[in-house]
Amino acid sequence: MENQRDQLEASKGYAIPFTALTSLFFMWGFITCMNDILIPHLKELFLLNYLESMLVQFCFFGAYFIGSLIYFITSYYKGDPINRIGYKNGMLLGLLVSAIGCFLFYPAAAYSTYSLFLGALFILGLGFTLLQITANPYVSLLGSSKGASSRLNLSQAFNSLGTTIAPIIGGFLIFELFSDNGVLSPDATKVPYIIFAIIFLVVGLIIYQIKLPSFKSEETEHRDLGALRFPQLKLGIFAIFVYVGAEVAIGSFMINFLGLANIMDIPEAISKNYLALYWGGAMIGRFLGSVSLHPTLSSIKKVSLMLGISVLVFLLIFSIVDLSFGQISGFIIFIVLNLLAFFIGKSAPARTLSVFALVNVILLLIAIFSSGSLAMWSLLGIGLFNSIMWSNIFTLSIVGLGRYTSQGSSLLVMAILGGALVPLIQGAIADSIGLQQSYFIPVICYCYIVFYGYFCSKIAKLKPTA
């Protein structure tokens, strides 16, 4: 009883820091999803093929790998940088670099040069790398380890709120408001990204004013790669790689997929709303995951909250997208399926991860071998089952790492390289055999995640192997 009171007091003390961090998750979700709007825009503007257009994701997510690699090498030779400067300063630096990346869209648009756009995206990605390395483990530390998956899912839910709103707002800004009377123009990106840069600076100022709890681990005198002794981390690195790769690839090609003649033949200005459903599904699933994986809620409370959240968030998405109820009613079937999958997962992070990944394999196969609305809804439904993957993989990977938590976190963020390479691979295959058939690449990715969830469910105690 006394332990429960201590946990309650700690959670109250962490409320403001947790809220501040949630705003970061929202912002980088919004900006990351803007890439899905940029891709078809730049593809038409610079007359690119699928492979060339995927350089947007290659540069953005490639920055995660480069930034994390630099961080990892620095931590190996000089000690953990975040442990020295603190999580708060790490977040502030990440916000500053992100703002610089957004400001660089102005000269890229002014000179109408694709390579400058790619350079701006790379700098933006470096800023997000710092935010990922600091914010994800920081959320895990803000409370008990048992509730880490639940907290991270809640933060990721607001990340998904950003990704849900981005296609609507971003699509309106680039395809309509700042377009030259409907004619494609590089200037369409100038004002939106200047606004984003200012928002990053404002969020940074707010974070600077807030007092955040300080977490530090014990440093060691010798150099080692101790994080790699943990099997859950080693396998988790590749799980993050394929998860991010699959999620980004599906979202990146969504607008083009819905525009295929044998699918729905929907124009960009309308398909952006369906893209919002894909990312909105992840938001629903993450809110549900924060409840389902909560360590102290009773089963009755979980069921009641999950049903209520499903209805409320669906209505929120309906209010955001410019679609009729009839046009999005098919999504309700996948929300029900998502709830059933949570119950099958039995509030166990590893088991739930495997179940969700298996459902995505099935949905992708349906999307590949069918056409029309069935193919469209199968692909859109994947967002719901992507929902808990990042949070569950991340927390399963760093459980028990102790003083190697930051090192492990940098390795996991490095694995976001999957978001750079998997879409590029799928783009090359789409150019050669067709876009619909190229979705076999994400199928392979989710098959590995099924295995990883099964592996973690079989580990009784997570310990170093050496």
Secondary structure in CASP SS format (residue, H / E / C, confidence):
PFRMAT SS
TARGET T0000
AUTHOR 0000-0000-0000
METHOD secondary structure of the structure
MODEL  1
M C 1.00
E H 1.00
N H 1.00
Q H 1.00
R H 1.00
D H 1.00
Q H 1.00
L H 1.00
E H 1.00
A H 1.00
S H 1.00
K H 1.00
G H 1.00
Y C 1.00
A H 1.00
I H 1.00
P H 1.00
F H 1.00
T H 1.00
A H 1.00
L H 1.00
T H 1.00
S H 1.00
L H 1.00
F H 1.00
F H 1.00
M H 1.00
W H 1.00
G H 1.00
F H 1.00
I H 1.00
T H 1.00
C H 1.00
M H 1.00
N H 1.00
D H 1.00
I H 1.00
L H 1.00
I H 1.00
P H 1.00
H H 1.00
L H 1.00
K H 1.00
E H 1.00
L H 1.00
F C 1.00
L C 1.00
L C 1.00
N C 1.00
Y H 1.00
L H 1.00
E H 1.00
S H 1.00
M C 1.00
L H 1.00
V H 1.00
Q H 1.00
F H 1.00
C H 1.00
F H 1.00
F H 1.00
G H 1.00
A H 1.00
Y H 1.00
F H 1.00
I H 1.00
G H 1.00
S H 1.00
L H 1.00
I H 1.00
Y H 1.00
F H 1.00
I H 1.00
T H 1.00
S H 1.00
Y H 1.00
Y H 1.00
K H 1.00
G C 1.00
D C 1.00
P H 1.00
I H 1.00
N H 1.00
R H 1.00
I H 1.00
G C 1.00
Y H 1.00
K H 1.00
N H 1.00
G H 1.00
M H 1.00
L H 1.00
L H 1.00
G H 1.00
L H 1.00
L H 1.00
V H 1.00
S H 1.00
A H 1.00
I H 1.00
G H 1.00
C H 1.00
F H 1.00
L C 1.00
F H 1.00
Y H 1.00
P H 1.00
A H 1.00
A H 1.00
A H 1.00
Y H 1.00
S C 1.00
T C 1.00
Y H 1.00
S H 1.00
L H 1.00
F H 1.00
L H 1.00
G H 1.00
A H 1.00
L H 1.00
F H 1.00
I H 1.00
L H 1.00
G H 1.00
L H 1.00
G H 1.00
F H 1.00
T H 1.00
L H 1.00
L H 1.00
Q H 1.00
I H 1.00
T H 1.00
A H 1.00
N H 1.00
P H 1.00
Y H 1.00
V H 1.00
S H 1.00
L H 1.00
L C 1.00
G C 1.00
S C 1.00
S H 1.00
K H 1.00
G H 1.00
A H 1.00
S H 1.00
S H 1.00
R H 1.00
L H 1.00
N H 1.00
L H 1.00
S H 1.00
Q H 1.00
A H 1.00
F H 1.00
N H 1.00
S H 1.00
L H 1.00
G H 1.00
T H 1.00
T H 1.00
I H 1.00
A H 1.00
P H 1.00
I H 1.00
I H 1.00
G H 1.00
G H 1.00
F H 1.00
L H 1.00
I H 1.00
F H 1.00
E H 1.00
L H 1.00
F C 1.00
S C 1.00
D E 1.00
N C 1.00
G C 1.00
V E 1.00
L C 1.00
S C 1.00
P H 1.00
D H 1.00
A H 1.00
T H 1.00
K H 1.00
V H 1.00
P H 1.00
Y H 1.00
I H 1.00
I H 1.00
F H 1.00
A H 1.00
I H 1.00
I H 1.00
F H 1.00
L H 1.00
V H 1.00
V H 1.00
G H 1.00
L H 1.00
I H 1.00
I H 1.00
Y H 1.00
Q H 1.00
I C 1.00
K C 1.00
L C 1.00
P C 1.00
S C 1.00
F C 1.00
K C 1.00
S C 1.00
E C 1.00
E C 1.00
T C 1.00
E C 1.00
H C 1.00
R C 1.00
D C 1.00
L C 1.00
G H 1.00
A H 1.00
L H 1.00
R H 1.00
F C 1.00
P H 1.00
Q H 1.00
L H 1.00
K H 1.00
L H 1.00
G H 1.00
I H 1.00
F H 1.00
A H 1.00
I H 1.00
F H 1.00
V H 1.00
Y H 1.00
V H 1.00
G H 1.00
A H 1.00
E H 1.00
V H 1.00
A H 1.00
I H 1.00
G H 1.00
S H 1.00
F H 1.00
M H 1.00
I H 1.00
N H 1.00
F H 1.00
L H 1.00
G C 1.00
L C 1.00
A C 1.00
N C 1.00
I C 1.00
M C 1.00
D C 1.00
I C 1.00
P C 1.00
E H 1.00
A H 1.00
I H 1.00
S H 1.00
K H 1.00
N H 1.00
Y H 1.00
L H 1.00
A H 1.00
L H 1.00
Y H 1.00
W H 1.00
G H 1.00
G H 1.00
A H 1.00
M H 1.00
I H 1.00
G H 1.00
R H 1.00
F H 1.00
L H 1.00
G H 1.00
S H 1.00
V H 1.00
S H 1.00
L C 1.00
H C 1.00
P C 1.00
T C 1.00
L C 1.00
S C 1.00
S H 1.00
I H 1.00
K H 1.00
K H 1.00
V H 1.00
S H 1.00
L H 1.00
M H 1.00
L H 1.00
G H 1.00
I H 1.00
S H 1.00
V H 1.00
L H 1.00
V H 1.00
F H 1.00
L H 1.00
L H 1.00
I H 1.00
F H 1.00
S H 1.00
I H 1.00
V C 1.00
D C 1.00
L C 1.00
S C 1.00
F H 1.00
G H 1.00
Q H 1.00
I H 1.00
S C 1.00
G C 1.00
F H 1.00
I H 1.00
I H 1.00
F H 1.00
I H 1.00
V H 1.00
L H 1.00
N H 1.00
L H 1.00
L H 1.00
A H 1.00
F H 1.00
F H 1.00
I H 1.00
G H 1.00
K C 1.00
S C 1.00
A C 1.00
P H 1.00
A H 1.00
R H 1.00
T H 1.00
L H 1.00
S H 1.00
V H 1.00
F H 1.00
A H 1.00
L H 1.00
V H 1.00
N H 1.00
V H 1.00
I H 1.00
L H 1.00
L H 1.00
L H 1.00
I H 1.00
A H 1.00
I H 1.00
F H 1.00
S C 1.00
S C 1.00
G H 1.00
S H 1.00
L H 1.00
A H 1.00
M H 1.00
W H 1.00
S H 1.00
L H 1.00
L H 1.00
G H 1.00
I H 1.00
G H 1.00
L H 1.00
F H 1.00
N H 1.00
S C 1.00
I C 1.00
M H 1.00
W H 1.00
S H 1.00
N H 1.00
I H 1.00
F H 1.00
T H 1.00
L H 1.00
S H 1.00
I H 1.00
V C 1.00
G C 1.00
L C 1.00
G H 1.00
R H 1.00
Y H 1.00
T H 1.00
S H 1.00
Q H 1.00
G H 1.00
S H 1.00
S H 1.00
L H 1.00
L H 1.00
V H 1.00
M H 1.00
A H 1.00
I H 1.00
L H 1.00
G H 1.00
G H 1.00
A H 1.00
L H 1.00
V H 1.00
P H 1.00
L H 1.00
I H 1.00
Q H 1.00
G H 1.00
A H 1.00
I H 1.00
A H 1.00
D H 1.00
S H 1.00
I H 1.00
G C 1.00
L C 1.00
Q C 1.00
Q H 1.00
S H 1.00
Y H 1.00
F H 1.00
I H 1.00
P H 1.00
V H 1.00
I H 1.00
C H 1.00
Y H 1.00
C H 1.00
Y H 1.00
I H 1.00
V H 1.00
F H 1.00
Y H 1.00
G H 1.00
Y H 1.00
F H 1.00
C H 1.00
S H 1.00
K C 1.00
I C 1.00
A C 1.00
K C 1.00
L C 1.00
K C 1.00
P C 1.00
T C 1.00
A C 1.00
END
